[in-house]
C-alpha cells in the first residue's frame, strides 16, 4: 500500500518543516564495512556480490520505520514495502535501473535478482517499482578503488542512495568503503548512522 500522509501529523513533522524546502537537503555519511563473510559466501555458493549487498541493505533498512517514508516535493509518502535498486548494463552498452523487491528469503531474492537484471539487460527497459515500494538506490563501481562519493541532488529523486567501489584486502579481511546519501526530511544523522551499523550487522551474520 502507498499513501500520502500529513507531514504535520507524522513522526517526521519537525524535520519535514525544516528540510523539505531546503536548497540542498541531502546528507552523506561514509563508512568502511567489513564484507569478509559476504565475499566468502559469494565464492562458496556462487552468489553475486552485488546481489548480496543489495539484500543486506534491504534487510537493514526494513528494521527502521523511517525508511518506509519518502518526501516527494511538498508531500510525504508512506509505503508498506521496500525495494533496492541496482544499475544494469544493457546489451547495447547503455545503463538502466532495476528495482528489486525485498523478500525475506535469500534464495528467492537471488532468483529475482538474476531474472530481473537479465530482463533489463536484454530489453534495455527499466524495472520500476517506485509506485509500489520505497526504493533504496545503489550504484556499484566495483572495478574501481574509491574512498567515497557524494551524489548529485536533482530535486526529483529524494530516495536514499548507497555507492561503493571495489572491496579491499587487509590481511584476512575484505573491507568496502560505502557512501550513504539520504534526505534530511526522511532521516536524521543518528538513525542514518544506526542504519549503517545495522548494515554491518547484517553482513556479519550473512549465511549463518
VOPAGU-2260 file (C-alpha; in pm, 1 decimal, decimal comma):
REM VOPAGU-2260
SITE   aa  ch    i         X         Y         Z
SITE  UNK   A    0       0,0       0,0       0,0
SITE  UNK   A    1     118,3     351,6     -85,9
SITE  UNK   A    2     -48,2     656,0      65,2
SITE  UNK   A    3      10,7    1024,6     117,7
SITE  UNK   A    4      17,6    1126,6     482,4
SITE  UNK   A    5       0,8    1464,4     652,5
SITE  UNK   A    6     361,8    1563,0     733,9
SITE  UNK   A    7     245,0    1770,1    1032,2
SITE  UNK   A    8      89,0    1461,7    1190,2
SITE  UNK   A    9     382,0    1230,1    1114,3
SITE  UNK   A   10     681,5    1135,6    1326,7
SITE  UNK   A   11     894,8    1340,4    1082,1
SITE  UNK   A   12     692,3    1663,0    1123,3
SITE  UNK   A   13     974,4    1880,7    1259,1
SITE  UNK   A   14    1233,0    1750,4    1011,5
SITE  UNK   A   15     992,5    1790,5     719,1
SITE  UNK   A   16     921,6    2151,7     816,9
SITE  UNK   A   17    1294,5    2225,0     840,5
SITE  UNK   A   18    1430,9    2045,0     537,5
SITE  UNK   A   19    1161,3    1977,7     276,4
SITE  UNK   A   20    1223,1    2311,9     103,9
SITE  UNK   A   21    1595,8    2337,5     170,7
SITE  UNK   A   22    1802,6    2402,5    -146,9
SITE  UNK   A   23    2031,2    2109,9     -57,4
SITE  UNK   A   24    1853,6    1874,5     185,8
SITE  UNK   A   25    2075,8    1571,4     125,3
SITE  UNK   A   26    2331,4    1444,2     378,1
SITE  UNK   A   27    2610,9    1194,4     306,5
SITE  UNK   A   28    2773,7     959,6     557,5
SITE  UNK   A   29    3068,7     734,9     474,7
SITE  UNK   A   30    3165,8     410,4     643,8
SITE  UNK   A   31    3406,5     125,0     576,6
SITE  UNK   A   32    3225,0    -207,2     605,8
SITE  UNK   A   33    3372,4    -548,7     675,7
SITE  UNK   A   34    3243,0    -766,2     391,5
SITE  UNK   A   35    3462,0   -1068,7     460,2
SITE  UNK   A   36    3171,6   -1307,3     519,9
SITE  UNK   A   37    2990,7   -1174,7     211,9
SITE  UNK   A   38    3291,5   -1238,9     -13,3
SITE  UNK   A   39    3335,7   -1589,6     127,7
SITE  UNK   A   40    2966,7   -1672,9      83,9
SITE  UNK   A   41    2977,7   -1541,9    -273,1
SITE  UNK   A   42    3266,7   -1771,8    -357,0
SITE  UNK   A   43    3124,9   -2072,8    -174,4
SITE  UNK   A   44    2768,6   -2052,3    -305,9
SITE  UNK   A   45    2816,0   -1868,5    -635,3
SITE  UNK   A   46    2607,7   -1567,4    -531,7
SITE  UNK   A   47    2664,6   -1229,9    -696,2
SITE  UNK   A   48    2843,8    -993,1    -456,9
SITE  UNK   A   49    2622,2    -703,6    -567,7
SITE  UNK   A   50    2310,0    -911,1    -504,1
SITE  UNK   A   51    2424,7    -995,2    -151,4
SITE  UNK   A   52    2495,4    -629,6     -76,2
SITE  UNK   A   53    2153,2    -527,0    -204,9
SITE  UNK   A   54    1983,0    -791,0       9,1
SITE  UNK   A   55    2171,9    -686,4     323,8
SITE  UNK   A   56    2089,8    -319,6     255,6
SITE  UNK   A   57    1721,8    -404,1     226,4
SITE  UNK   A   58    1722,7    -614,6     542,7
SITE  UNK   A   59    1895,1    -340,7     743,4
SITE  UNK   A   60    1651,4     -75,5     616,1
SITE  UNK   A   61    1346,9    -294,8     680,9
SITE  UNK   A   62    1421,7    -279,4    1054,3
SITE  UNK   A   63    1381,3     101,3    1062,2
SITE  UNK   A   64    1040,4     266,3    1024,9
SITE  UNK   A   65    1176,6     590,0     874,3
SITE  UNK   A   66    1275,7     401,1     559,0
SITE  UNK   A   67     908,6     348,9     481,8
SITE  UNK   A   68     857,2     725,8     442,4
SITE  UNK   A   69     974,4     934,9     147,5
SITE  UNK   A   70     949,3    1311,1      88,9
SITE  UNK   A   71     825,6    1382,0    -263,2
SITE  UNK   A   72     806,0    1754,6    -332,0
SITE  UNK   A   73     577,3    1904,6     -67,4
SITE  UNK   A   74     426,2    1563,5      10,7
SITE  UNK   A   75     521,6    1282,5     245,7
SITE  UNK   A   76     451,4     935,2     111,3
SITE  UNK   A   77     425,6     622,7     326,1
SITE  UNK   A   78     495,6     274,8     185,8
SITE  UNK   A   79     440,6     -70,2     329,2
SITE  UNK   A   80     721,0    -239,3     135,0
SITE  UNK   A   81    1078,6    -175,7      26,2
SITE  UNK   A   82    1282,5    -236,9    -286,8
SITE  UNK   A   83    1651,9    -198,4    -364,4
SITE  UNK   A   84    1761,3     -50,8    -695,4
SITE  UNK   A   85    2066,8    -160,9    -892,4
SITE  UNK   A   86    2220,5     -29,0   -1213,7
SITE  UNK   A   87    2236,3    -270,0   -1510,2
SITE  UNK   A   88    2449,0    -250,0   -1823,9
SITE  UNK   A   89    2227,9    -327,9   -2123,5
SITE  UNK   A   90    2328,9    -533,2   -2427,1
SITE  UNK   A   91    2373,1    -205,2   -2618,5
SITE  UNK   A   92    2624,8     -79,8   -2363,5
SITE  UNK   A   93    2390,2     173,4   -2204,9
SITE  UNK   A   94    2276,6     162,6   -1842,7
SITE  UNK   A   95    1929,7     116,6   -1695,7
SITE  UNK   A   96    1789,7      73,7   -1348,9
SITE  UNK   A   97    1631,0    -233,1   -1194,2
SITE  UNK   A   98    1420,7    -222,2    -876,6
SITE  UNK   A   99    1441,8    -544,8    -677,4
SITE  UNK   A  100    1153,0    -615,9    -437,5
SITE  UNK   A  101    1278,1    -702,2     -91,0
SITE  UNK   A  102    1183,0   -1054,1      14,9
SITE  UNK   A  103    1291,9   -1229,3     335,4
SITE  UNK   A  104    1436,1   -1537,2     165,0
SITE  UNK   A  105    1787,6   -1500,6      20,3
SITE  UNK   A  106    1742,3   -1772,3    -241,9
SITE  UNK   A  107    1426,1   -1606,8    -372,7
SITE  UNK   A  108    1590,4   -1264,1    -374,8
SITE  UNK   A  109    1883,3   -1410,3    -571,3
SITE  UNK   A  110    1648,4   -1566,5    -827,9
SITE  UNK   A  111    1461,1   -1237,3    -863,4
SITE  UNK   A  112    1790,3   -1050,3    -899,9
SITE  UNK   A  113    1915,4   -1275,6   -1178,4
SITE  UNK   A  114    1582,4   -1279,1   -1364,9
SITE  UNK   A  115    1508,3    -907,2   -1341,0
SITE  UNK   A  116    1858,1    -778,6   -1415,1
SITE  UNK   A  117    1880,0   -1010,9   -1717,5
SITE  UNK   A  118    1545,7    -883,4   -1843,2
SITE  UNK   A  119    1659,3    -521,6   -1808,9
SITE  UNK   A  120    1991,3    -604,3   -1978,4
SITE  UNK   A  121    1818,1    -767,6   -2274,6
SITE  UNK   A  122    1528,2    -525,5   -2322,6
SITE  UNK   A  123    1704,4    -202,6   -2230,2
SITE  UNK   A  124    1394,0    -107,4   -2030,7
SITE  UNK   A  125    1398,9     -25,6   -1658,0
SITE  UNK   A  126    1215,6    -232,7   -1399,2
SITE  UNK   A  127    1044,8      37,9   -1193,4
SITE  UNK   A  128     870,8     -20,8    -859,5
SITE  UNK   A  129     869,2     342,2    -745,2
SITE  UNK   A  130     489,4     349,8    -741,7
SITE  UNK   A  131     470,7      37,3    -527,7
SITE  UNK   A  132     766,3      44,7    -287,8
SITE  UNK   A  133    1008,6     283,6    -120,8
SITE  UNK   A  134    1317,6     228,6    -335,0
SITE  UNK   A  135    1670,9     244,8    -196,1
SITE  UNK   A  136    1913,6     335,9    -472,6
SITE  UNK   A  137    2257,9     181,2    -518,2
SITE  UNK   A  138    2545,9     222,8    -760,3
SITE  UNK   A  139    2837,5     -21,3    -768,4
SITE  UNK   A  140    3165,0      96,4    -922,3
SITE  UNK   A  141    3311,1    -243,8    -848,3
SITE  UNK   A  142    3604,8    -212,5   -1085,6
SITE  UNK   A  143    3742,1      96,9    -917,3
SITE  UNK   A  144    3915,2     169,3    -587,7
SITE  UNK   A  145    3731,4     472,7    -443,9
SITE  UNK   A  146    3711,5     613,6     -91,7
SITE  UNK   A  147    3360,9     755,8    -122,7
SITE  UNK   A  148    3121,2     955,7    -336,6
SITE  UNK   A  149    2873,6    1239,5    -297,7
SITE  UNK   A  150    2583,4    1203,2    -537,2
SITE  UNK   A  151    2416,3    1490,1    -720,6
SITE  UNK   A  152    2089,7    1635,8    -596,4
SITE  UNK   A  153    1839,0    1679,3    -876,8
SITE  UNK   A  154    1538,1    1766,0    -661,2
SITE  UNK   A  155    1323,7    1494,0    -817,3
SITE  UNK   A  156    1488,6    1185,7    -664,5
SITE  UNK   A  157    1493,8    1202,5    -284,6
SITE  UNK   A  158    1544,2     832,6    -223,3
SITE  UNK   A  159    1828,4     712,1      -0,7
SITE  UNK   A  160    2128,1     607,9    -209,2
SITE  UNK   A  161    2441,4     398,9    -147,1
SITE  UNK   A  162    2755,0     396,7    -362,3
SITE  UNK   A  163    3058,6     170,1    -336,0
SITE  UNK   A  164    3360,0      65,6    -538,5
SITE  UNK   A  165    3597,8    -229,1    -518,1
SITE  UNK   A  166    3649,1    -403,4    -185,5
SITE  UNK   A  167    3999,1    -402,3     -39,7
SITE  UNK   A  168    4204,8    -678,2     113,3
SITE  UNK   A  169    4354,6    -613,5     456,5
SITE  UNK   A  170    4522,8    -922,5     597,7
SITE  UNK   A  171    4244,2   -1182,9     605,9
SITE  UNK   A  172    3959,9    -931,1     583,5
SITE  UNK   A  173    3771,5    -772,3     294,5
SITE  UNK   A  174    3681,5    -406,1     352,3
SITE  UNK   A  175    3442,2    -191,9     149,9
SITE  UNK   A  176    3407,7     189,3     178,2
SITE  UNK   A  177    3044,2     289,4     129,3
SITE  UNK   A  178    2879,3     630,5      85,4
SITE  UNK   A  179    2521,6     669,8     208,6
SITE  UNK   A  180    2319,6     971,9      94,2
SITE  UNK   A  181    1976,4    1049,8     239,8
SITE  UNK   A  182    1718,3    1328,3     250,8
SITE  UNK   A  183    1717,7    1502,3     588,3
SITE  UNK   A  184    1337,1    1508,0     591,9
SITE  UNK   A  185    1341,3    1128,1     591,6
SITE  UNK   A  186    1631,1    1059,3     826,2
SITE  UNK   A  187    1835,1    1238,2    1090,0
SITE  UNK   A  188    2205,5    1174,5    1135,2
SITE  UNK   A  189    2171,7     934,2    1427,9
SITE  UNK   A  190    1927,6     689,0    1262,6
SITE  UNK   A  191    2129,8     713,4     941,0
SITE  UNK   A  192    2441,1     609,8    1132,8
SITE  UNK   A  193    2237,7     336,1    1303,8
SITE  UNK   A  194    2133,2     209,5     961,8
SITE  UNK   A  195    2498,7     170,0     862,2
SITE  UNK   A  196    2563,1     -15,6    1188,8
SITE  UNK   A  197    2269,9    -245,8    1116,6
SITE  UNK   A  198    2400,2    -299,6     765,6
SITE  UNK   A  199    2732,0    -407,0     914,5
SITE  UNK   A  200    2545,5    -642,4    1147,3
SITE  UNK   A  201    2362,3    -799,4     852,5
SITE  UNK   A  202    2696,1    -850,5     678,9
SITE  UNK   A  203    2842,3   -1017,7     989,7
SITE  UNK   A  204    2558,2   -1269,9    1022,6
SITE  UNK   A  205    2516,5   -1332,3     648,1
SITE  UNK   A  206    2493,5   -1701,2     574,0
SITE  UNK   A  207    2457,5   -1811,8     935,9
